[in-house]
């Protein structure tokens, strides 16, 4: 596969994840946030099964060893708990803030990952990482802080979610080295779905009619955002430079703002647009001279 085709696949992946923020907002018009996450991650899990069996059969025909499901199940449970917290914070935050803002704030994980590496894991990073972090921080301030230094409750949820997306990516850096990434994704999605549905049954009213009214956002969020986009990401990153792939995938934030504008008529003020541009610039700057591994450069499974 040529690098151009790989870039196209990664760009499609970023677009799917970006527009998923709008789907997530629309998905909560008739059902609660935990119901939406529970159903869409269940649907996403089901959509991964054909790909898993296809690649396993392909490995078997080539005489390769097929990895056991038990190890992926154990690690998927651990990573899935973190995914559940991150996705829940993101989904609840979307009740109180715009899809475009949520996309940009969530994208802070691209900057936070190397910062955590410096402070906790003692990783060495380039000057561009520090410059990108500072630029994105200024952008986050302009995007989130209103007059009187007030940050909306939705922004706080999204910021907290970005922290857990960061933890999620760093955990995957450890787990994906010795296991099948698609199977790991399957079990983390199942874990997230089960935990979400438990909370939904306890605190939300679940009706079949509500799910039917939200069917399109659920299908988009499950099949496309969770199942298809993740698969496109893996295929695309096999034939692309890691840093280049990270830059393309970070464009999900742009598509998130674009989706909010085109589909649900969300408008941001001038200061907020400047904040968005600075955050995007910070994300891009932070990737230069950094080479994240293909297996761990992920989107927000939005």
FENPE-V753232 format. One record per residue. N is the residue number from 0. RES is the residue in one small letter. PSI is psi in whole degrees, -180 to 180 (NA if undefined). D_CENTER is the distance of its C-alpha to the mean C-alpha in Angstrom with 2 decimals. Layout:
[[N,RES,PSI,D_CENTER] [N,RES,PSI,D_CENTER]]
//
This chain:
[[0,x,134,25.17] [1,x,160,25.62] [2,x,-32,23.29] [3,x,-43,23.40] [4,x,-38,22.16] [5,x,-44,19.34] [6,x,-39,18.35] [7,x,-43,18.60] [8,x,-42,16.31] [9,x,-36,13.59] [10,x,-41,14.31] [11,x,-41,14.13] [12,x,-47,10.70] [13,x,-39,9.60] [14,x,-43,11.79] [15,x,-47,10.50] [16,x,-38,6.90] [17,x,-49,8.97] [18,x,-17,11.59] [19,x,-26,9.57] [20,x,-40,9.83] [21,x,-42,13.52] [22,x,-37,13.60] [23,x,-38,12.27] [24,x,-45,15.11] [25,x,-31,17.57] [26,x,-15,16.79] [27,x,14,18.21] [28,x,-30,21.53] [29,x,-10,23.24] [30,x,162,21.27] [31,x,166,19.75] [32,x,-37,16.11] [33,x,-33,16.54] [34,x,-45,18.33] [35,x,-48,15.66] [36,x,-41,12.94] [37,x,-45,15.71] [38,x,-43,16.83] [39,x,-35,13.70] [40,x,-30,12.48] [41,x,-44,16.16] [42,x,-40,16.31] [43,x,-37,13.35] [44,x,-45,15.24] [45,x,-39,18.39] [46,x,-20,17.10] [47,x,-24,16.34] [48,x,-46,19.93] [49,x,-38,21.74] [50,x,-41,19.79] [51,x,-48,20.46] [52,x,-35,24.12] [53,x,-49,24.50] [54,x,-33,23.44] [55,x,-43,25.54] [56,x,-37,28.49] [57,x,-42,28.10] [58,x,-40,28.23] [59,x,-40,31.18] [60,x,-31,33.10] [61,x,0,32.75] [62,x,14,34.03] [63,x,155,30.92] [64,x,132,30.26] [65,x,126,27.67] [66,x,151,25.76] [67,x,151,26.36] [68,x,-19,23.96] [69,x,-44,25.10] [70,x,-44,23.47] [71,x,-36,20.00] [72,x,-43,20.61] [73,x,-49,21.53] [74,x,-33,18.70] [75,x,-33,16.18] [76,x,-44,17.68] [77,x,-51,17.17] [78,x,-34,13.53] [79,x,-32,13.02] [80,x,-43,14.68] [81,x,-42,12.35] [82,x,-41,9.32] [83,x,-46,11.69] [84,x,-46,12.45] [85,x,-48,9.08] [86,x,-35,8.27] [87,x,-45,11.96] [88,x,-42,12.22] [89,x,-44,9.67] [90,x,-43,11.56] [91,x,-39,14.89] [92,x,-32,14.37] [93,x,-14,14.06] [94,x,-30,17.59] [95,x,-7,18.97] [96,x,165,17.25] [97,x,153,16.57] [98,x,-40,13.49] [99,x,-45,14.05] [100,x,-42,14.43] [101,x,-40,11.36] [102,x,-45,9.29] [103,x,-43,11.46] [104,x,-43,11.60] [105,x,-35,7.95] [106,x,-8,8.36] [107,x,-16,11.07] [108,x,-29,9.35] [109,x,-32,10.68] [110,x,-37,14.03] [111,x,-33,13.96] [112,x,-52,13.52] [113,x,-30,16.87] [114,x,-43,18.48] [115,x,-36,18.01] [116,x,-39,19.35] [117,x,-51,22.39] [118,x,-34,23.20] [119,x,-47,22.62] [120,x,-1,22.40] [121,x,36,24.96] [122,x,153,23.19] [123,x,133,24.88] [124,x,167,23.06] [125,x,170,24.51] [126,x,-33,25.83] [127,x,-32,23.24] [128,x,-45,20.54] [129,x,-42,22.67] [130,x,-42,23.47] [131,x,-39,19.89] [132,x,-45,19.07] [133,x,-42,22.15] [134,x,-45,21.45] [135,x,-35,17.95] [136,x,-41,19.54] [137,x,-42,22.21] [138,x,-41,19.85] [139,x,-39,18.00] [140,x,-48,21.52] [141,x,-33,22.63] [142,x,-36,19.67] [143,x,-34,19.78] [144,x,122,23.35] [145,x,-174,25.94] [146,x,142,29.70] [147,x,17,31.13] [148,x,38,28.11] [149,x,134,26.35] [150,x,131,22.62] [151,x,156,21.59] [152,x,-35,20.44] [153,x,-39,17.27] [154,x,-39,16.50] [155,x,-41,17.27] [156,x,-44,14.87] [157,x,-38,11.98] [158,x,-45,13.43] [159,x,-39,13.78] [160,x,-39,10.21] [161,x,-35,9.38] [162,x,-44,12.08] [163,x,-29,10.75] [164,x,-36,7.36] [165,x,-48,10.16] [166,x,-40,12.24] [167,x,-46,9.85] [168,x,-42,9.69] [169,x,-35,13.43] [170,x,-41,14.29] [171,x,-31,12.98] [172,x,-31,15.18] [173,x,-43,18.02] [174,x,-32,17.52] [175,x,-10,16.71] [176,x,-26,19.98] [177,x,22,22.22] [178,x,169,20.50] [179,x,119,19.21] [180,x,-34,15.46] [181,x,-40,15.42] [182,x,-38,17.46] [183,x,-42,15.38] [184,x,-42,12.33] [185,x,-49,14.90] [186,x,-31,16.18] [187,x,-34,13.10] [188,x,-40,12.21] [189,x,-44,15.92] [190,x,-47,16.00] [191,x,-41,13.29] [192,x,-47,15.23] [193,x,-46,18.56] [194,x,-40,17.90] [195,x,-43,16.54] [196,x,-34,19.62] [197,x,-47,21.94] [198,x,-39,21.02] [199,x,-44,21.30] [200,x,-30,24.73] [201,x,-36,25.91] [202,x,-8,25.00] [203,x,160,24.23] [204,x,115,26.45] [205,x,123,25.22] [206,x,145,27.21] [207,x,-35,27.20] [208,x,-42,28.17] [209,x,-40,25.14] [210,x,-39,22.82] [211,x,-40,24.93] [212,x,-22,24.69] [213,x,20,20.88] [214,x,-44,20.85] [215,x,-51,19.45] [216,x,-34,16.22] [217,x,-46,15.88] [218,x,-43,16.59] [219,x,-49,14.20] [220,x,-31,11.28] [221,x,-60,12.57] [222,x,-48,14.26] [223,x,-54,12.54] [224,x,-44,8.81] [225,x,-52,8.87] [226,x,-61,12.08] [227,x,-49,13.03] [228,x,-41,10.10] [229,x,-41,9.52] [230,x,-43,13.30] [231,x,-38,13.71] [232,x,-47,11.59] [233,x,-45,13.94] [234,x,-46,16.97] [235,x,-40,16.40] [236,x,-13,15.87] [237,x,-21,19.06] [238,x,25,21.06] [239,x,150,19.51] [240,x,136,19.98] [241,x,-45,17.05] [242,x,-40,17.38] [243,x,-41,17.73] [244,x,-40,14.65] [245,x,-40,12.59] [246,x,-44,14.33] [247,x,-44,13.70] [248,x,-29,9.92] [249,x,-14,10.04] [250,x,-3,11.87] [251,x,-29,8.98] [252,x,-38,10.29] [253,x,-45,13.66] [254,x,-29,12.95] [255,x,-45,11.50] [256,x,-39,14.86] [257,x,-41,16.77] [258,x,-42,15.68] [259,x,-35,16.71] [260,x,-46,19.95] [261,x,-36,20.89] [262,x,-43,20.14] [263,x,19,20.74] [264,x,44,22.78] [265,x,132,20.89] [266,x,139,22.75] [267,x,152,22.22] [268,x,173,25.26] [269,x,-45,26.45] [270,x,-38,25.44] [271,x,-36,21.89] [272,x,-39,21.71] [273,x,-41,23.09] [274,x,-42,20.47] [275,x,-45,17.70] [276,x,-39,19.62] [277,x,-38,20.13] [278,x,-43,16.51] [279,x,-42,15.73] [280,x,-41,18.89] [281,x,-41,17.96] [282,x,-43,14.71] [283,x,-45,16.90] [284,x,-40,19.83] [285,x,-20,18.06] [286,x,-21,17.27] [287,x,134,20.93] [288,x,12,22.86] [289,x,140,19.84] [290,x,76,19.06] [291,x,146,15.91] [292,x,145,16.36] [293,x,-32,14.97] [294,x,-19,13.86] [295,x,-4,11.58] [296,x,99,9.96] [297,x,161,6.44] [298,x,-166,3.54] [299,x,12,0.80] [300,x,39,3.40] [301,x,NA,4.78]]
//
